[in-house]
Amino acid sequence: MRMIVGLGNPGLRYRNTRHNAGFWVVDRIAEVAGIELSRRRFNAKWAQGKRPDGQEFILAKPLTFMNLSGEAVGALVRYFKIELQEVFVIYDDVELPLGSIRIRPSGGTGGHKGMASIIGILKADNFPRLRFGINADRKGELADYVLSRFRAPEENRL
């Protein structure tokens, strides 16, 4: 069993913010796969699917807010007995240019509090992750920037 987790913050207030890039990617994967993230358990919104080759997978979005993402990820990993190398986490990165990605097989938090929560709960950092660039000439405080909305030209680029 594999799991793809997109990080973000739940609720209308945060829906279109930069910090929800992980949610956006998981929503797009669900759309392409023709499944709906309709289950709510383990502090997450999730769905189970099957690839054409028969490989089962879970798509998940923690509903615990970004800084507590590990609670939902840990619960899903334990319940479904998912090996850490089969957990793929997608999250925003303010250090990467807008729309760029970086994939790593493992690593630290990079200062990202959602990843810090996951690594803390799983007590490991040996799972793959995709960092999605959200930086478009950042100005001001980090928290204000990641919780800001993309401008129309930025959305078109994404």
C-alpha positions in Angstrom: 0.0 0.0 0.0 1.3 3.5 -0.9 0.1 6.8 0.4 0.4 10.3 -1.0 -0.1 13.1 1.5 -0.6 16.7 0.6 0.0 19.3 3.4 -2.0 22.4 3.9 -4.5 24.0 6.2 -8.2 23.1 6.2 -11.1 25.6 5.8 -12.2 28.3 3.4 -9.9 30.9 4.9 -6.8 29.0 3.8 -8.1 27.3 0.6 -6.3 29.3 -2.0 -3.2 30.2 0.0 0.4 29.4 -0.9 0.7 27.1 2.1 -1.9 24.8 0.6 0.1 23.7 -2.4 0.2 20.2 -1.1 -3.6 20.1 -0.9 -3.8 21.4 -4.5 -1.6 18.7 -5.8 -3.5 15.9 -4.0 -6.8 17.3 -5.2 -5.5 17.3 -8.8 -4.2 13.7 -8.5 -7.7 12.7 -7.1 -9.4 14.4 -10.1 -7.2 12.6 -12.6 -7.7 9.3 -10.8 -11.4 9.8 -10.7 -11.7 9.5 -6.9 -13.1 11.8 -4.3 -11.5 12.4 -0.9 -14.7 11.8 0.9 -13.6 9.8 4.0 -13.0 11.6 7.2 -11.1 9.7 9.8 -7.7 9.8 11.4 -7.9 13.7 11.4 -7.7 13.6 7.6 -9.7 13.7 4.5 -8.8 10.8 2.4 -9.6 8.2 -0.3 -8.4 4.8 -1.3 -7.8 3.9 -4.9 -6.2 1.3 -7.2 -3.9 1.9 -10.1 -4.5 0.0 -13.3 -1.7 -2.4 -12.3 -3.6 -3.3 -9.1 -1.3 -1.3 -6.7 -3.5 0.2 -3.9 -2.9 3.7 -2.7 -4.3 6.3 -0.4 -4.6 10.0 -1.1 -4.8 12.1 2.1 -5.0 15.7 3.3 -4.5 16.2 7.1 -7.2 18.3 8.7 -5.1 19.1 11.8 -3.6 22.3 10.4 -0.1 22.4 8.9 1.9 22.4 12.2 0.2 19.2 13.4 0.2 17.2 10.2 2.1 14.4 11.8 -0.9 13.4 13.9 -3.0 12.5 10.8 0.0 11.0 8.9 1.0 8.9 11.8 -2.5 7.6 12.4 -2.9 6.6 8.7 0.5 4.9 8.6 -0.2 2.9 11.7 -3.7 1.9 10.7 -2.9 0.8 7.1 0.6 -0.5 8.2 2.3 1.5 5.5 6.1 1.2 5.1 7.8 4.6 5.5 9.3 4.4 2.0 5.8 4.1 0.6 4.7 7.4 2.2 5.1 10.4 -0.3 4.6 13.8 1.2 3.9 16.9 -0.9 4.3 20.4 0.6 5.1 24.0 -0.2 8.6 25.5 -0.2 9.1 29.2 0.0 12.8 28.8 -0.9 12.0 27.4 -4.3 10.9 29.5 -7.3 7.2 29.5 -8.1 6.1 26.2 -9.7 9.4 24.4 -9.5 9.7 21.1 -7.7 12.3 19.2 -5.8 12.0 15.5 -5.0 14.1 13.8 -2.4 14.0 10.2 -1.1 14.5 11.4 2.5 15.8 14.4 4.5 15.2 16.9 7.3 12.5 19.5 7.8 14.1 22.3 5.9 12.5 24.6 8.5 8.9 23.4 7.5 6.8 22.9 10.6 4.4 20.4 8.9 7.4 18.2 8.0 8.8 18.7 11.5 5.5 17.4 12.9 5.5 14.3 10.6 9.1 13.5 11.3 8.5 13.9 15.0 5.5 11.6 15.0 7.0 8.9 12.7 10.4 9.2 14.5 12.0 8.9 11.1 12.8 11.0 8.0 13.4 8.2 5.5 10.3 8.8 3.4 10.2 10.5 0.0 8.9 14.0 -0.4 8.1 16.6 -3.1 8.7 20.2 -2.3 6.6 22.6 -4.4 8.0 26.1 -5.0 5.7 28.9 -4.0 8.2 31.8 -4.1 7.4 34.7 -6.4 9.6 37.5 -5.1 8.6 37.1 -1.5 8.5 40.3 0.6 7.6 40.7 4.3 7.1 38.2 7.1 7.3 34.5 6.2 3.9 33.6 7.9 2.1 36.4 6.1 3.6 35.3 2.8 2.8 31.6 3.0 -0.8 32.5 4.1 -1.2 34.9 1.2 -3.1 34.1 -2.0 -1.5 33.7 -5.4 -2.0 36.5 -7.8 -3.8 35.7 -11.1 -0.7 35.6 -13.2 0.9 33.2 -10.6 -2.1 30.9 -10.7 -2.0 30.7 -14.5 1.7 29.7 -14.3 1.0 27.0 -11.7 
